[in-house]
């Protein structure tokens, strides 16, 4: 029985050693728990290699709430034993960021794709201004505002302007006539009348204001002609068939696209850029959403490696790390219709030579006030950027296609943190690494 106990203990020790060999210690903190506009959210932390050999980690940083999410930042980090990658993020709170509870999350993923550590700090933001997210304008030909149009006959004499989803805002505005003169607009119950006496384009400019809200400017144009038939033939945008066809909307085809009936159809989102087989190239994913009625408001997506399930789509995004990805996405239109979540038809498999940058061991501590640091990079197309806020950084040089070096001078007394980033051929920061040099002045004799 004693022998069995010894065997169990040995197995446990082997498992502990195996796990610790790729274990990343992750520390994260924020400077305070509550913020108001203009204050700075300072997130600090580190990822430390507690293993027994050099390890490579993918570190993702993500700032989000239930109403707001930025695209995650990804860093590919090579760490020697006991070496640390420092996390430093400063975010100034804008005055229109939605108030509420926020999070800053960091995930460390080992080279084999397993999550080695996750940390999240929580804090609140208050005192910010709300925004008029859904306010819209539409011109009509009748006082009941049931016949929307953007092109009018001069013989009509006047048009009607209605503001929707104003959230009880105070509305002021003006209209610029075709001959450049301006006339004030006065609203009653969110409806204004505008006299039309000149031929040509009219430009409406509206300001919505309310206590606790950011002032919001909205503009709209309409045209006055002598003949609608001439206008339709000239624009060739509107089929005038009673159906709001693809490419037509309330602005370019008011005859077919009416907002008098509620929009109950959700947007349609498609994904492109997914390879059909194993690829050796970095993958760029593009999401395209369409909505011919009220229009697309926002698109959201997630991947199986993202900390936050709903990331607001702001443009094409890249998948850098080798592995298998599943992409989910959906869109919301301006009428509040939410598309059912879609999943990419196949998983994305990447086997790409991703850009990496590494720093060779430095001399620390040191009594020399300058040091040439050097390292490697995996792609000759990448550009290496070296920063050190407490010292003077020289020009980065490239002795070979896969190596770099840089002279740093004028260290401050104490620890000097050096960050090295690599950009791809398109100028996007792909990966980074960090180290530090402790400078001590020589004591007098």
N, C-alpha and C positions, 0 to 999 in steps of 0.2 A: 504493500500500500504506500509505503514511503517513497519507493521508486516511482510509482504512478504520480504522486504529488510533485516530485522533482521534474518529471517529464512535462506535466501541465504548466509548472512555473516557467520552465525553459521555453515552451511554446508561446506563453503569454509574453515573455520578454522579447522573443523574436518578432512577434506581431507588433509590439510597442515600438521596437527599433525600426521595423519596416514602415510603419505609419509615420513615425517621426522623421524618417529620411526625406519625406516630401511634404512636411508639415510647414505651413506658413502661419506665423503668428500675426494677427491683424489687430491693430489698435486704432480707435477712432473717437474723436471728441469734437464738440462744438463750443464756441466761446460763451454762449448764453442760451437760455431756453425760450426767450421771446424777443421778437424784433418788430420794429416799425419802419415805415418808409425812410430811406436814406441811411439806415444803419447797415453795417457790414456783417454778414454771416461768415465767420471764419471757421472752416473745417480743417482740422489737423489730425494726422495719424501716420501710421507706417505699416508696411508689410515687411516682415522679417523672416528670413530663411532659417528655420530652426532645424533643418535637416543636417545630414552628415556629408553632403556634397553639393556642388553647384546645381541650382534648380532654376527652371524657367517658369514664370507665372504670367497669366493674363489677368490684369487688374482692371475692373470696370468700376466707374464712379457714376452715380445717378442721383439727380436732384428732382424730386417729384412730390406731388400731393394727389388727392383724389380729383382735383380740378385742373391740374397743371403737371406737365412732364416735359423735361428736356431730353434730347437724345443722349444716351450714355456716352461717357468718354472711355476709350479703351487704351490700355498701355500694355505693351509686351515687355516684361521685366526679367532680366537675368541677374540672379543674386548668388553671390558666394555664400559660404557658410557664415551665419550670424550677420550678414549684410542686410541693410534695411533700404527699402524704397519709401521715400517720404511723400505723404499726401498733404498738399497745401492747396486749398481752394477758398477764394474770397469772392463773395457774391453780395453786391450792393442791392438792397431791397428796392425795387422800383415802386413808384406810388400807385400803380394800377395792378400790381400782382394781387390775385384774389386772396383775401384773408382766410386763415384757416390753419390746419395742422400740416406741417411739411416734414419731409424726410430726406436725409442724405445717406445713400447706401453705397457700400463698397463690397465687391465680391472678388475673391482671389481664386483663380482656376488653375490647377496644375497642368503641366504639359500634356498629360494623358487625358485631359478633358474633365477630370473630376473636380468638384468644388471643394477646395481645401478650407475656406473660411469665408464667412459673411458677417458683416457688421452694419448697423444702422443707427444713426442718431436722429432724434425727433425734436422738433421745436415748432413754435407757433409764430405766425405773422399776423399782425392786426393793424388797424388804423389806415389801411390802404383804401383807395377810391374804387368804387364799383365802375363798371363800364357798360355802355349801351350796346351790348353785343348783337342784339337782333333788330335794332331800329332800321327801318327801311322806308323808302318814299315811292309813291306811284302817282302818275297823272291819270286823270279820268275825264271823260267827255260829259258826264252828267253830275248833278249836285249830290245824288245819292251814292256816288262813287262805286258804281257797279259795272261800269263799262270802261275798262282800262285801255289807254292808248298812249302812244308816244309820238304820233304824227297827227296833226289837226289841220282842219281847214280854217283859213283866216275868217271865213264867213261865220264861224261859230261864235266869235266875239270874246269868248273866255274859256278857260279850262279850270279844272279843279285838282288841287294837290292834296293828297292825304298821307299822313305819317302813321306808320304801324309800329306796334311794340315800343312805344315811347317811354314806358315805365314812369308815367306822370311827369315827364320832363317839360321844362319851359322852352318853347321853340321860338327862335327868331331867325330871320333870313332875308335874302334878297334874290332877285332874278335879274340877270344881265340880258338885256334885249339884243337882238341882232345888230343894232346900230351902236352898241357898246354902252348905252345909258343903263342905269340900274334903278330898280324900283323895290321898295321894301315889301316884304311879305308878312301878312298878319294872320295868325292861326286862331280858329275858334273850334274847340273840340277836335283838335288835330287835323282840321281841314282848312285850306286857304284857297281863295279865288285869285286867278291871274288873268288879266286882260291881255288879249293877243291882237295886236294891230299891225305888226310888222312881219314880213316874210323872213324865214331863216331859222337859225338855231337859237334857242333860249337856254341859258345856263342857270340852274337853281342851286343856291348854296344855303344850307341850313345849319344852325348851331343848336344842339340840344344841351341843356344845362339843368343841374339839380344838385342840391346839397348832398354831399357824400359821394358824388359821381365825378368822373373825369369828363370835362366838356368834350362833346363829340361833334365832329364836322361831317356832314353828309352832302353829297351833290348829286344832281340828276339833270339830264338834258332832254329837251323835246324839240320838235320841229314843227313849224307852221308853213303850210304850202297852199297853193291855189287848187291843186287837184291831187287826190290820193292815188288815182290811177297812175299818174306820172311818177309819183314817188315809188310805187310798188315796182314798176318796170325798171326804174333807175337803180334801185338797190339790189334787186334780184336775190334777196335774202328770204323772202316770205312766199310760201306756196299759195297762201290764201285758200286753203282747202278745208278749213275748220278743224284741222288736226295739228297739234303742236309737234312737228316733226323734229328729228335730230338736227341740232344746230340752230333751231328757232327758239326764241325766248320772248319774254314780255317786252323786252326793249326793241328787238329787231323785227318782231312779228306780233304786234298786239292784236291783229285780227284773228290769229289762231290760238295764241297763248293767253288765256285769261286767268287771273288769280281770283275770280269771283267764286270758283269752286275750290274747296280746300285741297291741299296737296297731301295725299295719303300714301304716295309711292316712295319707298326709300331709295337712296342712291345705289348705283352699281359700281363696284370697285374691282379692278383687275390688277394682276401682278405680272411683271415682266422681269427678265434677267435671270430666271432660275435655269441653271444648266440641266440638260437632260441626262448627263452622265458625269462621271468623275472628271474634275477639271483641275488644271494646274494654274489657273488664273484666279485672282481675287474677284469676288462676285459683287456686282452692283445691282441692288434691287430697286425697282421703280414701281410705285403704286399709282394708278390712274383712276380717278372717280368721276362719274358723270351723273348729272341730275338735270333734266330738262324743264322741271317745274320751278321749285323755289331755289334751286342751286345747291351745290355742295358747301357745307360749312366747315367740316373738319374730317380728317381721316386718321385712324389710329391703327397701330400695329404692335405686335409683340413677337419675340423669338423665344425659343426654349432656353436660352442662356441669359435672358434679360431679367433683372431683379423686379422691375415693375411691369405688370401685364398690359398696360395701355400707354404706349408712347405716341405722342402727337407727331404725325408725319409732316415734315416740313420740306422734304425733298429726298432724292435718291440716297440710300444708305448702303454701306459696304459691309460685307462679312469678311473679317480678316483671319480669324483663327481656324486652323484645320479642325474639322469635326462635322457633325451632322446637325442640321438646323431644320426646325419646323416653323414656318411663318404663318401667323394668323393676323387678320386685318378686317376692318369694317369702316364704313363712313356714316356720317350724320348730315342731313340736309338742313336748310334754314327753317323748315317747318317742323323740325324736331323728329323726323322719321329716321329711325336707326336701322341700318342694314344688318342682316344676320351675319354673325362672324363667319368668315371664310378661312379655309386652311389651304395653303399651297398644295397643288396636286401631287407633288412629290417632295421628299426631303432634299435639302440642298447639301451636297457633299463636296467639301473642299479639300484638296490636297495640294495647296499652293505654297510656293516658297515665300512666306510672308516676310515683310521687312522687319529686321531686328537690329538693334544697336546695343552694344555692350561696352563697358568701361573696364579697362585693365586695372589691376590693383594699384592703388596710389600710396604714396609715402605719407603716413600719418601716425602719430603726431610729427610735426616738423618745426624746425627753427628757421627754415628758409622761406622767405616771403614770396616765392614764386615756384611754380612747378608746371612741367609739361605733362598733361594727361593725354592718354591715347586709348584707342579701342578699336572695335571691329564693327562692320555693318554688312548685312547679308546681300544687299543689292547696290550695285554701283550707281543706279539711277537716283538713289535716295540722297537727300541733303541732311547733314548733321548740324544741329543747332546746340550750342553750349551756353548755359546761363549760370551765373553765380552772383547774386545780388550784393554780396559783401566783398567782392574783389573785381579786378579788371580783367575782362575776358578778351583774348586776342582773336585773330582770324583762324578759323578752322581750316586745316590743310589735309590733303588726301595723298599720302605717299603711294598707295596702291588703290586698286578699284574697290577693295573691301576693308581698308583701314583708314583711320583718321587720327589726327592729333591736334592739340590746341594748347597754347601757352597761357597760363593764368597767373597774374601778378597782383601785388598789393592786397594780400589776404588780411582780414581783420584778425585780431587776437581772439582765439576761441575757435568754435566749429564753423566751417564754411561749407555750406551745402551746394553741391554742383549737380545740375540737372542736364541731361543730354537727351535731345529728341531727334527723331529721324522723320523726314518728310518723304512722301512718295513723289513720283514724277509730276503729279498734278498739284503738288504743294500742300497736301493734307498731312497733318501730323499723324503718324501711324503708331509709333511706339516710343517709349522713353525709358531711361534708366537714371539712377541717381547714386551719388556717393558723397562723402564728405572728407574734408581735410582739416585737421585741427592744427592751428598755428600758434606757437608759443614763442615769445621773445626770449632771446638768450639773456641770462642773468649776468649782470656786470661782475668783473673780476674783483 
